[in-house]
Amino acid sequence: MPTIRLGELGLGVRIGLTCLVLVLAGGLIASAAQVVAAHAGRDDRPGVSITDLEGAYHGVRAVAPMLAAIDRGHPDTLDPAEADVLRRWINGDRVSSDYDNLDLGDSAPAEIIARNCLTCHARQAGDGDGIGRRIPLEYWDDVAQVAFSRQIEPTPTTILIASTHTHALSLGTLTLVVCGLFLLTRWPRGLIGAGVLMAGLSLLLDLGGWWLTRRWGQAVYLIVAAGGTYVGVTVLMLLGVLVEMWLPRRAGRE
């Protein structure tokens, strides 16, 4: 039986399919942007982090960046007694009111931060390779950005069900279309088979990871790995389709 190849279709059909492939690629880019817009900043830090994603699907307590730094032993010159003062302050319920409490004297968090941190974390500091411009700690408004822990609540189950319904049908249909087009190319059958396998498996693991993460927070890494694999494989298959349509035809199939 004759085999249809995308590169052998008429010029108008190839132009139309090229436009549709570009639309699909644009949709994937928009989908990635939507993930960033939906999840970025849940932990009060720029960009999308593992904490943001784990919070969205499982719920998590985002530890205050300053507390995380202290627990890492930063700065290494900080006296252990003063580190304990800062820990109790951040974990307490008077973070703003006790920041520069005059009754605390030299033990006020503002005083401890001034003594131990501003050498690097002042805007005009010469030390710290410019960290003071990125994470200044000179004023309360600066410190407030890194001194509060936050409980990130997971997406409500009803919304997760609706999102799964929408994505399963839309991405499943999209993947079928892309795989179908990829099957009509001249690429080696082994490569095509691997692409179809990885696209289907990664999409299943990505969507399934949403629900696994609901129960086990560490499953968020499955979402990241499977989602990244799905997007990468799908983009490569779309690129393969575009190349197929515009490569010169094989002499034997003219």
TORRODREN-855889 format. One line per field, with one value per residue (C-alpha): residue in one letter; chain; x, y, z. Coordinates in pm, 1 decimal. Each point is the difference from the previous one (the first is absolute). Layout:
N
aa <- (A;...)
ch <- (A;...)
east <- (X;...)
north <- (Y;...)
up <- (Z;...)
***
This chain:
254
aa <- (M;P;T;I;R;L;G;E;L;G;L;G;V;R;I;G;L;T;C;L;V;L;V;L;A;G;G;L;I;A;S;A;A;Q;V;V;A;A;H;A;G;R;D;D;R;P;G;V;S;I;T;D;L;E;G;A;Y;H;G;V;R;A;V;A;P;M;L;A;A;I;D;R;G;H;P;D;T;L;D;P;A;E;A;D;V;L;R;R;W;I;N;G;D;R;V;S;S;D;Y;D;N;L;D;L;G;D;S;A;P;A;E;I;I;A;R;N;C;L;T;C;H;A;R;Q;A;G;D;G;D;G;I;G;R;R;I;P;L;E;Y;W;D;D;V;A;Q;V;A;F;S;R;Q;I;E;P;T;P;T;T;I;L;I;A;S;T;H;T;H;A;L;S;L;G;T;L;T;L;V;V;C;G;L;F;L;L;T;R;W;P;R;G;L;I;G;A;G;V;L;M;A;G;L;S;L;L;L;D;L;G;G;W;W;L;T;R;R;W;G;Q;A;V;Y;L;I;V;A;A;G;G;T;Y;V;G;V;T;V;L;M;L;L;G;V;L;V;E;M;W;L;P;R;R;A;G;R;E)
ch <- (A;A;A;A;A;A;A;A;A;A;A;A;A;A;A;A;A;A;A;A;A;A;A;A;A;A;A;A;A;A;A;A;A;A;A;A;A;A;A;A;A;A;A;A;A;A;A;A;A;A;A;A;A;A;A;A;A;A;A;A;A;A;A;A;A;A;A;A;A;A;A;A;A;A;A;A;A;A;A;A;A;A;A;A;A;A;A;A;A;A;A;A;A;A;A;A;A;A;A;A;A;A;A;A;A;A;A;A;A;A;A;A;A;A;A;A;A;A;A;A;A;A;A;A;A;A;A;A;A;A;A;A;A;A;A;A;A;A;A;A;A;A;A;A;A;A;A;A;A;A;A;A;A;A;A;A;A;A;A;A;A;A;A;A;A;A;A;A;A;A;A;A;A;A;A;A;A;A;A;A;A;A;A;A;A;A;A;A;A;A;A;A;A;A;A;A;A;A;A;A;A;A;A;A;A;A;A;A;A;A;A;A;A;A;A;A;A;A;A;A;A;A;A;A;A;A;A;A;A;A;A;A;A;A;A;A;A;A;A;A;A;A;A;A;A;A;A;A;A;A;A;A;A;A)
east <- (0.0;127.0;125.2;-99.8;282.7;-54.0;277.0;-191.3;-315.5;-90.8;151.8;-322.8;-53.8;356.4;-33.3;-324.9;144.6;308.7;-222.0;-183.9;325.6;118.8;-329.7;50.3;356.6;-127.5;-257.3;273.7;192.5;-313.9;-61.2;348.7;-58.3;-330.4;175.3;236.8;-284.7;-211.1;268.3;277.7;40.7;-207.5;299.9;51.6;310.4;40.6;-50.6;-140.2;165.7;-51.9;-156.9;-255.0;-98.6;-7.4;-214.8;-245.2;-52.6;74.0;24.7;321.4;145.2;241.8;273.1;103.4;313.0;179.6;-73.8;118.9;324.2;56.4;-62.5;263.5;247.2;-3.9;175.7;266.7;104.1;-343.8;19.0;-211.3;-182.5;-96.4;-102.5;-238.9;-143.0;-70.5;-155.8;-236.2;-87.1;-82.0;-198.1;-189.8;-312.2;164.3;225.9;-87.4;-46.6;321.1;221.4;136.1;-152.2;191.6;-66.8;217.6;302.3;292.6;-199.6;-258.6;0.4;72.3;318.2;112.7;-60.5;186.9;301.3;15.8;-158.4;34.8;365.6;-132.8;-374.5;3.5;-77.7;335.9;198.6;339.2;-2.7;-227.5;36.1;-303.3;-234.7;-99.4;-164.1;-189.0;-92.9;40.1;-63.1;40.9;-361.9;-306.5;-162.5;306.2;8.5;-374.4;55.5;208.6;-111.7;-342.3;-73.8;-312.8;-246.0;-88.6;-339.0;-55.0;-238.0;-352.3;-90.5;-293.3;229.4;258.5;-270.1;-113.4;358.6;71.7;-313.1;96.3;365.3;-55.8;-238.1;178.5;357.6;-101.8;-159.5;296.6;240.4;-200.8;13.4;373.8;76.3;-219.9;187.2;334.4;-98.6;-36.6;363.6;303.1;187.5;121.6;-277.5;196.9;26.9;-369.6;-90.8;216.9;-156.6;-355.4;87.6;165.1;-279.1;-274.4;185.0;121.9;-348.0;-148.7;265.6;-37.0;-375.2;21.7;270.7;-250.4;-196.4;299.8;140.1;-332.6;89.6;382.5;164.6;324.9;-188.9;21.0;331.6;-196.7;-210.7;311.1;179.0;-301.8;-130.4;338.9;39.8;-345.8;58.6;346.7;-112.1;-307.3;204.3;251.9;-277.7;-150.4;341.9;33.5;-334.0;105.5;329.3;-179.8;-238.6;272.4;290.2;47.3;-185.0;190.7;75.9;-154.0;-334.0;-51.4)
north <- (0.0;349.5;199.8;363.8;237.8;359.3;115.0;-135.6;202.2;301.4;339.4;146.8;-290.7;24.6;373.6;-52.5;-279.5;210.4;277.4;-248.6;-144.7;349.7;62.5;-317.5;104.0;340.9;-171.2;-196.5;320.8;164.5;-305.4;30.4;371.0;-81.0;-239.4;280.0;250.7;-241.2;-123.3;260.4;182.6;-229.1;-14.8;378.5;-46.5;87.4;-271.8;-350.6;-226.1;-356.4;152.4;185.0;-320.3;-214.3;262.4;4.7;-376.6;-111.6;302.2;96.2;238.2;229.6;77.3;363.9;53.0;165.2;-297.4;-241.5;197.1;-1.8;-375.8;-44.3;180.0;327.5;219.6;-221.4;284.8;19.3;-76.8;-311.8;189.7;275.5;-260.1;-146.9;347.9;43.1;-348.1;68.5;338.3;-137.6;-293.1;224.1;207.9;342.6;12.1;356.3;147.1;-145.9;77.1;320.0;-24.0;246.0;-211.4;-276.2;223.7;-159.4;-322.5;158.3;-177.8;330.5;40.7;-360.1;32.1;331.0;-149.7;-324.2;52.0;351.6;-40.7;-190.0;68.4;379.1;147.1;171.1;-276.7;-74.5;-360.7;-283.2;26.9;225.8;-208.6;320.7;130.3;-325.8;-74.0;318.0;-15.0;365.2;84.6;-178.5;-7.3;-190.3;-240.8;-65.5;-158.5;-280.7;-24.5;-163.8;-368.8;-79.5;-287.1;-71.8;-166.5;-254.0;58.7;-107.0;-352.2;120.0;227.7;-275.5;-232.7;263.9;70.7;-371.8;-36.9;293.0;-90.7;-371.5;56.3;293.7;-123.0;-355.8;118.4;223.0;-289.1;-229.5;261.6;59.4;-372.7;-57.5;263.6;-135.3;-346.2;147.7;106.5;-171.7;-15.3;-346.6;-216.5;-52.3;375.3;48.9;-282.4;145.1;343.0;-133.9;-213.7;286.9;245.3;-230.0;-127.1;341.6;151.3;-282.7;40.6;378.0;-3.0;-296.3;182.6;269.2;-252.0;-184.3;330.9;65.0;-288.5;-1.4;338.4;-141.8;-119.9;361.5;-98.6;-242.2;291.4;201.2;-287.0;-132.3;344.9;109.9;-322.9;34.1;354.9;-83.6;-311.9;172.3;296.2;-235.6;-190.8;324.4;104.6;-337.6;54.0;344.1;-133.4;-287.1;232.6;223.5;-235.4;-86.2;-314.1;-321.5;-78.1;-344.6;138.9;271.3)
up <- (0.0;-79.9;297.5;41.2;90.0;104.4;-233.8;-298.9;63.2;-209.1;67.4;136.1;237.6;128.6;56.3;189.0;212.0;69.9;133.4;221.3;131.8;87.1;178.8;204.0;84.8;107.3;218.5;176.4;63.2;136.8;219.5;149.9;60.3;169.3;239.0;97.6;39.8;206.0;238.9;19.5;327.9;221.7;232.6;-27.6;-213.2;-369.2;-259.0;27.6;254.5;119.1;311.2;-217.4;-180.3;312.6;167.4;-290.0;-11.2;355.8;226.7;175.1;253.3;-180.0;252.4;24.4;-213.7;291.0;227.5;-269.0;-31.1;377.0;13.8;-272.7;223.8;-192.6;79.3;153.2;231.4;165.3;371.4;83.2;276.0;-243.3;-257.0;258.6;66.3;-369.7;-23.9;289.8;-148.6;-346.5;143.7;237.8;-52.2;51.5;-303.1;-98.3;347.5;145.3;-299.0;153.0;348.2;218.4;308.2;-149.2;-26.2;-181.8;-25.6;-230.1;-337.8;-175.6;204.4;-56.8;-374.7;-11.9;175.6;-195.0;-339.7;-135.9;-89.9;-303.4;-0.2;-24.4;-340.4;-25.3;172.1;-148.0;120.9;-106.1;-379.2;-28.2;216.9;176.6;-316.6;-53.9;361.6;206.6;376.3;93.7;83.6;135.3;-344.2;-124.3;291.9;-22.3;-341.8;153.7;363.6;-32.1;-44.1;-194.9;-13.7;-363.6;-27.9;-278.9;-288.1;102.4;-111.9;-209.7;-199.2;-39.7;-135.4;-249.6;-105.5;-45.2;-211.9;-220.7;-41.2;-49.4;-289.1;-161.2;35.8;-80.0;-325.0;-78.8;53.8;-226.6;-277.0;39.3;12.5;-305.5;-197.1;116.1;-123.9;-349.9;-18.5;-152.2;331.4;111.8;142.3;321.6;55.4;-68.1;236.5;274.5;-45.4;20.3;304.2;187.7;-80.4;121.9;306.3;114.1;-33.5;206.5;269.2;0.9;57.2;233.6;192.3;90.2;202.6;139.4;124.7;169.2;235.1;-12.4;-34.1;-140.6;-308.2;-119.2;-161.6;-218.3;-125.2;-82.2;-176.4;-188.1;-95.2;-129.4;-195.2;-153.5;-119.8;-133.8;-188.1;-143.0;-122.1;-164.0;-175.2;-127.4;-125.3;-169.7;-171.8;-125.3;-133.3;-172.8;-182.8;-140.4;-66.4;-367.7;-100.5;-41.4;-361.5;24.2;113.1;-260.8)
***
